[in-house]
Amino acid sequence: MAQKRRAPQARRKAAGRGKRPQRGKVAITGPSFRHAAKQADVLVRRTAQEYVDKAAELEEARLKRRDAERDLGAYYAAEAKRAGKPFYNFLAQGDSWFDYTCGVAIINWLQRAFGSENAYFDNIAASGRTLRQMLSSDFKDRLAAGPPNGQPWNGVLLSGGGNDLCGDHRFRDWLKPYDGGGHPPDYYITTAFDHELSIIQGIYEEAIDLVGKATHGVRLLAHDYDFAIPDNRCVTGPNPHRIAEVRFCFAGPWLWPAFENRGFHRADDPVPQLTRDIVVAILKRFAAMLDGLERKYPEQFCLVRTQGTLTPIQATKLWANELHPYDDSFKALAQPFYDKLRSLL
């Protein structure tokens, strides 16, 4: 009996010293390895199925959110009409800069800035969407149908081109192989990039034409992209600072692997200034293209200049990963949109 009473006390003392009580040794055999492998396989398959189920739940939640916002917009539009107050309706199409699953993006901040009682945003943007995918039948139908509250659109917002230029396996096509340096950033940008930029311009012009034909005097508003940072960080979830031995990338990285493929650095190098400058040069060319569209279609197209909003340029503390800013940074990027919309309204 005395020995039985002392056993728990011995375990408590061992725990206090930071040691675990010794356990009996497990025999390492072929069957034991097979059992461990089977358990690991079951865990992977179960987790994968949960991931698929969560993806379906996410899409269902997005649709419910859209329906709820539509009903709320219809209610407040009717209230504003009864009170004789203005109410605004915006259609938004785009990529993750308008609807970022892991954060609060530009449209979310615009909704907060205007207030639900003053404006309705029909946001059909989705992460990973290319400009080529944005002029969809859904976009065209919503554009033609108008807001669910029966009023006209006051503006159409577009966030497009980022995935076409920097999406998976695209960015490396715009880079010449590294030859030792000594050249300005533009030297390393291929003519294929200029060709792609001309295609993107054509799609933007098609969007401008669509909005012009479907609405009366409504502008298409688009933005340039602030200067992304090629530092090999991917989308890991809402908290990229979380330290873990296993890092699962939901998306990306997009820029670093392209530079690595073209010989600009090795995997363990810090981010070279040249690669940062090349990204800046590419995004400046994109902004210049949009600026040209604004001059060409001054009554139909408006460029919201967000480039250079986040300073210091390419500061890690402002970006959650290579292509997506943190929530507060998205809030700063939404301010030029808000100012432009208020001036036009």
Beta strands, then each sheet from edge to edge (+ up, - down):
strand 1: 88-94
strand 2: 119-123
strand 3: 155-159
strand 4: 220-223
strand 5: 301-304
sheet 1: 2+ 1+ 3+ 4+ 5+
end
